[in-house]
């Protein structure tokens, strides 16, 4: 009887000890989990904007620089900055880091289609046929569409008087920012192309850029955006022209500020300066080299920004905004481009 009582007591002690050990184990695990969760919660995610802003410099060399014209924006400038990024399985370039931490990127080559700005002579980007195509058709080809966000794009028109030598880049930026369009896919603005140049002394305005294109195109990576067979890329920047009718004749351009080309229909220069035909509507186009041409001279001088009739069909390099909460891997070089973390 006594032996049986001892066994019972021993069993109780063992069970109690095991129960106590189990309680301690559960409490310890819960404590560790809580600490782990707190530690993880305190780890600050390094967003793409934060990572990129650390690269910013105020030097004239290639790289990310605080924008002179819009507070909170940072632009990549130079002949070949380390702003390569893989998006949609393709090579794109980071154009800017925005005030709201979104990242603006541009495709490094044109899409296959060449299209008019608007097939109905409309120079308003918000209702243009090209805007509709990009946001209703092309957007469906993007494999990583979840990484982009709808955003405001500057779409205001620049008044291009016959004598545009005094049109400053600041005035052009203000004109473009006078109107905004909200969507997922847009294009470069004319001023963004100019702002990507490190040589502000020779290339710091539309007139200077077009006059000194030989030098300006060597210090602006956007002049190397490639196209397969046509010479111009559309911007989303319309033009308020000086409404001067010109005669039906050989509409060639002098090299004084604008370049020679029969493709730039209904545009010419006369002694008094640039003249646009009031019968047409215009937007800016950027002259870029044929694919792999390495600045082979073309009819429209590579690196110039020209008014072109919205009915013409030219190349298209899409521009999108990446979401503010994305993170990036990589160094941004051509061999080690930035990649969106998944």
Buried (B, 14 or more C-beta within 10 A) or exposed (E): EEEEEEEEEEEEEEEEEEEEEEEEEEEEEEEEEEEEEEEEEEEEEEBBBBBBBEBBEEEBEBBBBBBBBBEEBBBBBBBBBBBBBBBBEEBBBBBBBBEEBBBBBBBBBBBEEBBBBBBEEBBBBBEBBBBEBBBEEBBEEBEBEEBBBEBBBBBBBBEBBBEBBEBEBEBBBBBBBEBEBEBBBBBBBBBBBBBBBBBBEBBBBBBBBBBBBEBBBBBBBBBBBBBEEBBBBBBBBBBBBBEBEBEEEEBBBEEEBBBBBEBBBBBBBEEEBBBBBEEBBBBBBBBBBBEEBEBEEBEBBBBBBBBBBBBBBBBBBBBBBBBBEBBBBBEBEEEEBBEBEE
